[in-house]
Amino acid sequence: MNPTQRASRGSFEETLLSARQTMLMSEILKLALDSFQASKTRFMLTALGMVIGTASVILVVTIGLTGKRYILDELQKIETNSVELEYAGGGTTAAERVLYNDYLTREDEKAVDEQMPDVLYSSPVLDMHERISFGSGVVKDTLVLGVSPDYQHIRNLIVTDGRFFDETDDSAHLKCAVVTQAFAQARYGSDDGAVGQTFEIQGIPFTIIGVFKEAVNDFGESEIADQTVLIPFSVARYFTGTENLRQLYFSMRTMAEVPDAAKQILHIIQSRHRPNSVYKYQTLREMLTIAANIANIITAVLVLVAAVTLAVGGVGIMNIMLANVRARIREIGIRKALGATYREIKLQFLTEAVLISLAGGLFGTVVGLSLPLSIRFFTSYVFPFSWLSVVIALTSAVLVGVIFGTVPATRAAQMDPVEALKYE
């Protein structure tokens, strides 16, 4: 036989083998569908476990993504674009820190603003605890903060009544104040009842021009207490007799700029002070990253819990397939007597297991996606979901069918055809 004839024969054999394999898969699928038709209820109940498992995986991921987005949205309301710079001391020892005080100043704030155009807002924070006197003779210890008008934007404060003081008030040294909702309600019974009222700090009268609240509960992470009074820094500095500051706050345009900006701000400040002076910065970006990581870990744990449901569904598939093999022993014997190979018998029952698992997985995917898609359709809220979770769920369904269907398929393929034909 010449090379051309051998090549032609090889090509014919490959075509024949391919056709035989196609016919084999077609026959196996037909046998599987016939088996399902004969025991519809049993196979539907078996697939139910996979429906629940697959839907659970998708819903858990959806809930995890929703929770993660909610947490990040709430944290971003605290103003994650901000950089808090704090003076930590004038030396490395306790004695040096007392002797060589090197506080921050408004000139430092101006230097940062001039050298860093990406700084959107900046404000000093002068922390004072003062005894506030009211007209009725009541005296109350209260946290008073001297800040600039930009502080409202840096801390993302919401004015619920009245207004926040502006640059005109600050430059005119106006004796005005904005107070927290807790302060207004505790003292005057309501937000609007506080606006226009007066109180005294060290005998100097102040008029309340606004009531504010923080955009989100920061769980005590900010310097603002429940009952806090904010006054213009230009007025607050007269109570201390100095412009020395321990804290300066800056706000960047975007959160992505914060890490580099914080280092640059620190460099500018250090270049303006003594080498042994210690300054530290703090940002909320780390908090945001930690929160995202925690949300991801919780989602992963919940997915593993949902995967247990898939495993339980797999056990159900193994159980039904073992019963199916036992009920069809004589059929297996006849097929083997007619020439069915070990591989063909195993592939037949493995295909049935995978089809049960995949059918349950597909229906479970529809169930799992129906909740977020329905909410999107009927409400204005956009429920996040991940197409990756769909891929993982369907892949897991196929793997469960293969893993838990292998034992019954192998047992069917290993049967002795003589003994199988004798089985009644």
C-alpha positions as CSV (number, residue, x, y, z in Angstrom):
1,M,0.0,0.0,0.0
2,N,1.5,3.3,-1.1
3,P,1.7,6.4,1.1
4,T,-1.3,8.0,-0.6
5,Q,-3.5,5.0,0.0
6,R,-2.4,4.8,3.6
7,A,-3.3,8.5,4.1
8,S,-6.6,8.0,2.4
9,R,-7.4,5.0,4.6
10,G,-6.3,6.8,7.7
11,S,-8.6,9.7,6.9
12,F,-11.5,7.3,6.2
13,E,-11.0,5.6,9.6
14,E,-10.9,8.9,11.4
15,T,-14.2,10.0,9.7
16,L,-15.7,6.6,10.6
17,L,-14.6,7.0,14.2
18,S,-16.0,10.5,14.5
19,A,-19.3,9.4,13.0
20,R,-19.4,6.4,15.5
21,Q,-18.7,8.8,18.4
22,T,-21.5,11.2,17.3
23,M,-23.9,8.3,17.0
24,L,-22.8,7.0,20.4
25,M,-23.5,10.4,22.1
26,S,-26.8,10.7,20.3
27,E,-27.8,7.2,21.5
28,I,-26.7,7.9,25.1
29,L,-28.6,11.2,25.2
30,K,-31.7,9.4,23.9
31,L,-31.4,6.7,26.5
32,A,-31.0,9.3,29.2
33,L,-34.1,11.2,28.1
34,D,-36.0,7.9,27.9
35,S,-34.9,7.2,31.5
36,F,-36.1,10.6,32.7
37,Q,-39.4,10.1,31.0
38,A,-39.9,6.8,32.8
39,S,-39.3,8.4,36.2
40,K,-40.2,12.1,35.9
41,T,-41.1,12.7,39.6
42,R,-38.0,10.9,41.0
43,F,-35.6,12.8,38.7
44,M,-37.3,16.2,39.3
45,L,-37.0,15.7,43.1
46,T,-33.4,14.8,42.7
47,A,-32.7,17.9,40.6
48,L,-34.4,20.0,43.2
49,G,-31.4,19.8,45.5
50,M,-29.2,21.3,42.7
51,V,-31.8,24.0,42.1
52,I,-31.6,25.1,45.7
53,G,-27.8,24.8,45.8
54,T,-27.2,26.8,42.6
55,A,-29.8,29.5,43.5
56,S,-28.2,29.8,47.0
57,V,-24.7,30.4,45.5
58,I,-26.0,33.2,43.2
59,L,-28.2,34.8,45.9
60,V,-25.4,34.6,48.5
61,V,-23.0,36.4,46.1
62,T,-25.7,38.9,45.3
63,I,-26.3,39.6,49.0
64,G,-22.6,39.9,49.6
65,L,-22.1,42.4,46.8
66,T,-25.1,44.4,48.0
67,G,-23.8,44.5,51.5
68,K,-20.3,45.4,50.3
69,R,-21.7,48.3,48.2
70,Y,-23.8,49.5,51.1
71,I,-20.8,49.5,53.5
72,L,-18.6,51.3,51.1
73,D,-21.2,53.9,50.2
74,E,-21.8,54.6,53.9
75,L,-18.1,54.9,54.6
76,Q,-17.6,57.2,51.6
77,K,-20.2,59.6,53.1
78,I,-17.7,60.2,56.0
79,E,-15.4,61.8,53.3
80,T,-12.8,59.3,52.4
81,N,-11.0,61.9,50.3
82,S,-9.7,63.6,53.5
83,V,-6.3,63.7,55.1
84,E,-5.9,64.4,58.8
85,L,-2.5,65.8,59.8
86,E,-1.7,65.9,63.5
87,Y,1.2,67.3,65.5
88,A,2.5,64.4,67.7
89,G,5.3,66.2,69.6
90,G,8.5,68.2,69.4
91,G,11.0,65.4,70.1
92,T,11.6,61.8,70.7
93,T,11.4,61.9,74.5
94,A,8.8,63.2,76.8
95,A,11.0,66.1,78.0
96,E,11.8,67.1,74.4
97,R,8.1,67.1,73.5
98,V,7.4,69.5,76.3
99,L,10.4,71.7,75.7
100,Y,10.4,71.9,71.9
101,N,6.8,72.3,71.0
102,D,6.5,72.9,67.3
103,Y,2.8,73.2,66.6
104,L,1.1,73.5,63.2
105,T,-0.1,77.0,62.1
106,R,-2.4,78.5,59.5
107,E,0.8,79.3,57.5
108,D,1.3,75.6,57.1
109,E,-2.2,75.2,55.8
110,K,-1.6,78.0,53.3
111,A,1.7,76.5,52.2
112,V,0.0,73.2,51.4
113,D,-2.8,74.9,49.6
114,E,-0.3,76.9,47.4
115,Q,2.0,73.9,46.6
116,M,-0.8,71.3,46.1
117,P,-3.4,72.4,43.6
118,D,-5.3,69.1,44.0
119,V,-6.3,70.1,47.6
120,L,-9.9,71.0,47.3
121,Y,-10.6,72.1,50.9
122,S,-8.6,72.7,54.0
123,S,-9.4,73.6,57.6
124,P,-7.7,74.0,61.0
125,V,-9.3,72.3,63.9
126,L,-9.0,73.9,67.3
127,D,-10.2,71.6,70.0
128,M,-11.6,73.4,73.1
129,H,-13.8,72.2,76.0
130,E,-15.7,75.2,77.3
131,R,-18.4,75.9,79.9
132,I,-21.3,77.4,77.9
133,S,-23.7,79.7,79.8
134,F,-27.3,80.0,78.8
135,G,-29.7,82.9,79.6
136,S,-31.4,80.9,82.3
137,G,-28.2,80.6,84.3
138,V,-27.5,77.0,83.2
139,V,-23.9,76.2,82.6
140,K,-22.9,73.2,80.5
141,D,-19.5,71.7,79.7
142,T,-19.4,71.4,75.9
143,L,-17.0,70.4,73.1
144,V,-16.3,73.6,71.1
145,L,-14.3,73.3,67.8
146,G,-12.9,76.3,66.0
147,V,-12.9,75.5,62.3
148,S,-13.0,77.2,58.9
149,P,-16.1,77.2,56.5
150,D,-14.4,74.4,54.5
151,Y,-14.8,72.1,57.4
152,Q,-18.4,71.5,56.3
153,H,-17.2,70.0,53.1
154,I,-14.3,68.1,54.5
155,R,-16.5,66.3,57.1
156,N,-19.5,66.2,54.7
157,L,-21.8,67.8,57.3
158,I,-25.5,68.2,56.5
159,V,-27.2,71.5,57.7
160,T,-30.7,70.5,58.8
161,D,-31.8,74.0,59.7
162,G,-30.3,77.5,59.2
163,R,-26.9,77.7,57.6
164,F,-23.2,77.1,58.1
165,F,-20.9,80.1,58.6
166,D,-19.1,81.3,55.5
167,E,-15.9,83.2,54.7
168,T,-17.5,86.5,55.3
169,D,-18.5,85.4,58.8
170,D,-15.0,84.1,59.4
171,S,-13.1,87.2,58.2
172,A,-15.5,89.5,60.1
173,H,-14.9,87.5,63.3
174,L,-18.7,87.1,63.7
175,K,-19.7,85.6,67.0
176,C,-21.8,82.8,65.4
177,A,-22.1,79.1,65.9
178,V,-23.6,75.9,64.4
179,V,-24.6,73.1,66.7
180,T,-25.3,69.4,66.4
181,Q,-28.9,68.1,66.3
182,A,-28.4,66.4,69.7
183,F,-27.4,69.8,71.2
184,A,-30.3,71.6,69.6
185,Q,-32.9,68.9,70.7
186,A,-31.5,68.5,74.2
187,R,-31.4,72.3,74.8
188,Y,-34.2,73.7,72.7
189,G,-36.4,70.7,71.8
190,S,-36.0,70.9,68.0
191,D,-33.7,72.0,65.2
192,D,-35.6,75.1,64.2
193,G,-36.0,76.1,67.9
194,A,-32.2,76.4,68.2
195,V,-31.6,78.8,65.3
196,G,-31.5,82.4,66.6
197,Q,-30.9,81.5,70.2
198,T,-27.8,82.8,72.1
199,F,-25.4,81.4,74.6
200,E,-22.1,82.7,76.1
201,I,-18.6,81.4,76.1
202,Q,-16.4,83.1,78.7
203,G,-19.0,85.9,78.8
204,I,-19.0,86.5,75.0
205,P,-22.4,86.0,73.4
206,F,-22.7,83.7,70.4
207,T,-25.8,83.3,68.1
208,I,-26.7,80.0,66.8
209,I,-27.1,80.3,63.0
210,G,-27.5,76.6,62.0
211,V,-28.0,73.0,63.1
212,F,-26.0,70.2,61.5
213,K,-25.6,66.4,61.5
214,E,-22.9,64.1,60.1
215,A,-23.9,62.4,56.8
216,V,-23.4,59.0,58.4
217,N,-22.8,57.5,61.8
218,D,-19.1,57.2,62.1
219,F,-19.2,55.2,65.4
220,G,-17.1,57.8,67.2
221,E,-14.3,57.9,64.6
222,S,-14.5,61.6,64.1
223,E,-13.7,64.5,66.5
224,I,-17.4,65.5,66.6
225,A,-19.2,64.4,69.7
226,D,-23.0,64.1,70.1
227,Q,-23.2,67.6,71.5
228,T,-20.7,69.8,69.8
229,V,-20.5,73.5,68.9
230,L,-18.6,74.7,65.9
231,I,-17.5,78.4,65.7
232,P,-15.3,80.3,63.2
233,F,-11.6,79.7,63.8
234,S,-10.9,83.4,63.6
235,V,-13.0,83.8,66.8
236,A,-11.9,80.6,68.5
237,R,-8.2,81.5,68.5
238,Y,-8.9,84.5,70.8
239,F,-9.9,82.0,73.5
240,T,-6.6,80.3,73.4
241,G,-4.5,83.4,72.8
242,T,-2.5,81.6,70.1
243,E,-2.8,80.3,66.6
244,N,-0.9,77.1,67.5
245,L,-2.8,74.0,66.1
246,R,-2.5,70.3,66.6
247,Q,-4.7,69.3,63.6
248,L,-5.1,70.4,60.0
249,Y,-7.6,68.7,57.7
250,F,-7.4,68.6,53.9
251,S,-9.7,67.2,51.3
252,M,-8.6,65.9,47.9
253,R,-10.6,65.8,44.7
254,T,-10.6,62.0,44.4
255,M,-9.9,59.1,46.8
256,A,-7.2,57.8,44.4
257,E,-5.1,60.9,45.1
258,V,-5.2,60.5,48.9
259,P,-2.2,58.1,49.5
260,D,0.3,60.2,47.5
261,A,-1.2,63.5,48.7
262,A,-0.9,62.5,52.3
263,K,2.8,61.8,51.9
264,Q,3.3,65.1,50.0
265,I,1.5,67.1,52.7
266,L,3.6,65.5,55.4
267,H,6.8,66.3,53.4
268,I,5.7,70.0,53.0
269,I,4.9,70.3,56.7
270,Q,8.2,68.7,57.9
271,S,10.2,70.9,55.6
272,R,8.7,73.9,57.4
273,H,9.5,72.7,60.9
274,R,12.4,71.3,63.0
275,P,13.7,67.9,62.0
276,N,12.9,66.3,65.4
277,S,9.3,67.4,65.3
278,V,6.9,64.6,64.8
279,Y,3.8,64.8,62.6
280,K,1.4,62.0,61.6
281,Y,-1.3,61.7,59.0
282,Q,-4.4,59.6,58.9
283,T,-6.7,58.8,56.1
284,L,-10.0,56.8,55.8
285,R,-8.8,54.9,52.7
286,E,-7.3,52.2,54.9
287,M,-10.7,51.8,56.6
288,L,-12.4,51.6,53.2
289,T,-9.9,48.9,52.0
290,I,-10.3,46.9,55.3
291,A,-14.2,47.1,55.0
292,A,-14.0,45.8,51.4
293,N,-11.8,42.9,52.4
294,I,-14.0,42.0,55.3
295,A,-17.1,42.0,53.0
296,N,-15.2,39.8,50.5
297,I,-14.3,37.3,53.2
298,I,-17.8,37.2,54.5
299,T,-19.1,36.6,51.0
300,A,-16.6,33.8,50.4
301,V,-17.6,32.1,53.7
302,L,-21.3,32.3,52.8
303,V,-20.5,30.8,49.3
304,L,-18.8,27.9,51.0
305,V,-21.8,27.4,53.2
306,A,-24.0,27.5,50.0
307,A,-21.6,24.9,48.5
308,V,-22.6,22.5,51.2
309,T,-26.1,22.6,49.7
310,L,-24.6,21.6,46.3
311,A,-22.8,18.7,48.0
312,V,-26.1,17.6,49.6
313,G,-27.7,17.7,46.1
314,G,-24.8,15.7,44.8
315,V,-25.4,13.0,47.4
316,G,-29.0,12.9,46.3
317,I,-27.9,12.4,42.7
318,M,-25.6,9.5,43.7
319,N,-28.4,7.9,45.7
320,I,-30.9,8.1,42.8
321,M,-28.3,6.9,40.3
322,L,-27.3,3.9,42.4
323,A,-31.0,3.0,42.7
324,N,-31.4,3.6,38.9
325,V,-28.4,1.2,38.2
326,R,-30.0,-1.5,40.4
327,A,-33.3,-1.2,38.7
328,R,-31.8,-1.5,35.2
329,I,-29.4,-4.4,35.7
330,R,-31.1,-6.6,33.1
331,E,-30.9,-3.7,30.6
332,I,-27.2,-3.3,31.3
333,G,-26.7,-7.0,30.7
334,I,-28.6,-6.9,27.4
335,R,-26.5,-3.9,26.2
336,K,-23.3,-5.6,27.1
337,A,-24.4,-8.8,25.3
338,L,-25.1,-6.7,22.2
339,G,-21.5,-5.3,22.3
340,A,-21.6,-2.2,24.5
341,T,-18.2,-1.5,26.0
342,Y,-17.2,-0.6,29.5
343,R,-16.7,3.0,28.4
344,E,-20.1,3.2,26.7
345,I,-22.0,1.9,29.7
346,K,-20.1,4.2,32.1
347,L,-20.6,7.2,29.8
348,Q,-24.3,6.4,29.6
349,F,-24.9,6.6,33.4
350,L,-22.5,9.5,33.9
351,T,-24.3,11.5,31.2
352,E,-27.6,10.9,33.1
353,A,-26.1,12.2,36.3
354,V,-24.6,15.3,34.7
355,L,-27.9,16.1,32.9
356,I,-29.8,15.9,36.2
357,S,-27.3,18.1,37.8
358,L,-27.1,20.6,34.9
359,A,-30.9,20.8,34.6
360,G,-31.1,21.6,38.3
361,G,-28.3,24.1,37.9
362,L,-29.9,25.9,35.0
363,F,-33.3,26.2,36.8
364,G,-31.5,27.3,40.0
365,T,-29.7,30.0,38.0
366,V,-33.0,31.3,36.8
367,V,-34.4,31.3,40.3
368,G,-31.2,33.0,41.7
369,L,-31.2,35.8,39.1
370,S,-35.0,36.4,39.3
371,L,-34.7,38.3,42.7
372,P,-32.1,41.0,41.7
373,L,-33.6,41.3,38.2
374,S,-37.1,41.6,39.5
375,I,-36.0,44.3,42.0
376,R,-34.3,46.2,39.1
377,F,-37.4,45.9,37.0
378,F,-40.1,46.9,39.5
379,T,-38.1,49.4,41.6
380,S,-35.5,52.2,41.1
381,Y,-32.9,50.3,43.2
382,V,-30.2,48.6,41.2
383,F,-29.4,45.3,42.9
384,P,-25.9,44.3,42.0
385,F,-25.2,40.7,40.8
386,S,-22.1,39.0,39.4
387,W,-22.2,37.0,36.1
388,L,-19.1,35.3,37.5
389,S,-21.3,33.7,40.2
390,V,-23.5,32.3,37.4
391,V,-20.5,30.7,35.7
392,I,-19.3,29.3,39.1
393,A,-22.7,28.0,39.9
394,L,-23.2,26.2,36.6
395,T,-19.6,24.9,36.6
396,S,-20.1,23.6,40.1
397,A,-23.4,21.9,39.0
398,V,-21.6,20.0,36.2
399,L,-18.7,19.0,38.5
400,V,-21.1,17.7,41.1
401,G,-22.8,15.6,38.5
402,V,-19.4,14.2,37.4
403,I,-18.1,13.6,40.9
404,F,-21.2,12.1,42.4
405,G,-22.2,10.2,39.2
406,T,-18.9,8.5,38.7
407,V,-19.4,5.8,41.4
408,P,-22.9,4.6,40.1
409,A,-21.6,4.8,36.5
410,T,-18.5,2.7,37.3
411,R,-20.6,0.2,39.2
412,A,-22.9,-0.2,36.1
413,A,-19.9,-0.6,33.8
414,Q,-18.3,-3.2,35.9
415,M,-21.3,-5.6,35.9
416,D,-20.8,-9.1,34.6
417,P,-23.1,-9.4,31.6
418,V,-23.9,-13.1,32.4
419,E,-24.9,-12.3,35.9
420,A,-26.8,-9.2,34.8
421,L,-28.9,-11.3,32.3
422,K,-29.8,-13.8,35.0
423,Y,-31.0,-11.0,37.3
424,E,-34.8,-10.9,37.8
